Amino acid sequence: MEIRFHKKLYHEQWSRRRLARVKRKVRKRSPKLNLFLVTLPLGAQGLLEIYWYPELLEPHYQNMNREVMVVGVADSREAAYDLVVDIIEDVGVHDGGIPVSDYFHVREAVPAGGIAQALDPVSESGPDTDIR
């Protein structure tokens, strides 16, 4: 399982330094990080999912041949829910649906199991332009 951060990363008004530190610790799989991640769905259905970061370190998730696209980070589950509300408000409702994948420029999952990106929507390095 690979954890990647989207360029349009939502967070709780964190400093660039703190955000870079959190990203680095997640990439190194630090087990001592108490954090909640808002992700695009790992399955074929859903809009967004919230995971407690240590949960993603469990063998069930580590053995998955999937990419986890993080679109929000928060210190608490409640703050993660607030980020989901912010994302949905920013995306808006179009034709009776909420086009989260379109907002983050992500196409449907490809048969190889990963998520195909369009227009390089992923931030590989430290701080970037943040939404919240």
N, C-alpha and C positions, 0 to 999 in steps of 0.2 A: 504494500500500500504506500502510495506517495501522497504526501500532504502538500498542497500548493495554495498560495495566497493570491486572490484575484486583485487586480489593480484597483477596482472599486471597493476596497475593503472598508467596511463599516466598523467603528469602534466607539468607545465611550470617551471621546475627546482626550485620548492619550497623547503624550508627547511623541515626537518622531523617535526619540531615543528609546523610550519604553517599548514602542511598537517594534522597532528593530530588534530589541533584546528578546521580546516574546517570539518573534518569527525565528530567530536563531535557535532558541531553546526548543521550539517545536520541531525544527528541522533535525536537531540533534537527538530528538526523542527523549528529552529530559523528563524523568518520571515525577519530579517534584513540582510540577507546574499545575496550579489549581486554576483552571481556565475553562471557559465554555466557548465552543466554536459553532458558528452558524455556517452551514454548508449547503451547497446544492445537493439535491437528493442522491443517495447512493443507489437507489433502485430506479425503476422506470416511472414511478408515480410520485407525486408530491411536489411541493413548491420549494420548501426549505426545511432543513433538519437542524436540531440543536444537539450537540454532543458535549459531554463533560470530557475534556481532553484526556485524562487518564483512562477513560473507557476505550479510546481509540488505540491505546497501547496493548490492549488485551490480544491474545493470539488470534481470536476470531477475526478481528479487523486487520491485524498485521499480515495475516495469510491471504487476505483478499487481493485479487489481481485487479484492483481498481484505484482510481485516482480520487482523492478527496479534495474538492475545490472549496476552500474557505472563503466566505464572503463577509464574515463578521466575527469579531472576537470581543468577549466580555468577561468581567470578573465574577459575575453571578448569573444564575439561570434567569432571574427576573430581568436583569440588564440585557441578556440575550433575547428574551421575548420582546423587549422594547426595540432592539435592533431589527427584529423581524417585522415589527409594526412599521418602523421607519422605512425599511426596504419596500414593503408592500405599498406604502403611501407614495414612495418615489416612483415605483413601477407603474402604479395605477391599474385600473380595470379597463380592459379593452375587449370588446365583443363578448362580454360575459366571462372572461377569464383574466388571470393575472399572469402575464407573460414574463416570468422571472428569467427563464433561459434566454429570451431575446434581449432582456435588459443587460444581462451579463455577457451577451454575445457568445452563447454556448449552443452548439448544435446538439442533436440527440446523440446518445451514447453509440459508439461504433461497436461492431461485433467483437473486436479485440478486447473489449472490456473497459477501455479508458474513455475519457470524455474528450471529444475533439473540440479544440478551440478555434475560434475565428478571430482574426485581427490581433493576435498575441495578447489575450486578456489576462495573462499571468504575470505576477511580479516575482521574479526570482531573487532579487537583491533586497537590500535593506529598505529604508523608508522610501515612500513614494507619495504620490498625490492621494490624499485620503478624503473620503466623503464626510465622515463624522468622527 
